[in-house]
Amino acid sequence: MEYDNNNSGVLFKNDKKETDKHPDYKGNVEVDHVAYWLAAWIKEGKSGKFMSLSLTPKDAKPAESEQPAVEDDDNIPF
């Protein structure tokens, strides 16, 4: 019988963090049989330290800023 990962996930310390925008921990999670990338940042609040989380679908398209620029031939004047 194969292990069911549904509604569970894992986080690992991000050893490649270079800036504060990079997550402190990275991993993945599966919710309702949909796979997501999971990122976590350790932050400080009024009540002490907490983790801020972000989920991104694994099959999501890259953000517009991450997509390569494509020239539109219709805008070339010649």
C-alpha positions in Angstrom: 0.0 0.0 0.0 1.4 3.4 -1.0 1.6 6.1 1.7 -1.0 8.9 1.4 0.6 12.4 1.7 -2.7 14.1 1.6 -3.1 17.0 4.1 0.5 16.8 5.2 3.8 18.4 4.4 7.4 19.0 5.3 9.7 22.0 5.9 13.5 22.1 5.7 15.9 24.9 6.8 16.8 27.0 3.7 20.6 26.8 3.6 20.7 29.0 0.4 19.0 32.1 1.9 20.8 35.2 0.7 18.4 38.0 1.5 15.5 38.7 4.0 13.0 38.1 1.1 14.2 34.5 0.8 12.3 32.1 3.2 14.0 30.7 6.3 12.4 27.3 5.6 11.2 25.6 2.3 9.3 22.5 1.6 6.1 21.1 0.2 2.6 20.2 1.3 -0.4 18.4 -0.2 -3.9 19.7 0.5 -6.9 17.9 -1.0 -4.5 16.0 -3.3 -3.1 19.3 -4.7 0.7 19.7 -4.4 2.1 23.1 -3.2 5.5 24.6 -2.5 5.6 25.8 1.1 7.8 28.7 2.4 8.2 30.0 5.9 9.8 33.1 7.4 10.5 33.5 11.1 9.3 36.9 12.3 9.1 38.8 15.5 5.8 40.1 16.8 4.3 41.7 20.0 3.8 38.2 21.5 7.2 36.9 20.4 8.5 34.9 17.4 6.1 33.3 14.8 6.2 31.8 11.4 4.7 33.5 8.4 3.7 30.9 5.6 3.2 31.0 1.9 1.7 28.4 -0.4 2.3 28.3 -4.2 0.8 25.6 -6.4 3.5 23.4 -7.9 1.9 23.7 -11.3 1.5 27.5 -11.2 2.9 29.6 -14.0 5.9 31.8 -13.1 5.0 35.4 -12.0 4.9 37.9 -14.9 8.3 39.4 -13.7 9.9 35.9 -13.9 8.7 35.2 -17.5 11.2 35.9 -20.3 10.5 39.1 -22.3 9.0 38.4 -25.7 9.1 40.9 -28.6 5.7 41.5 -30.2 6.3 41.6 -34.0 3.2 43.7 -34.6 4.8 46.7 -32.8 7.9 46.8 -35.0 7.6 49.9 -37.3 9.3 48.3 -40.4 
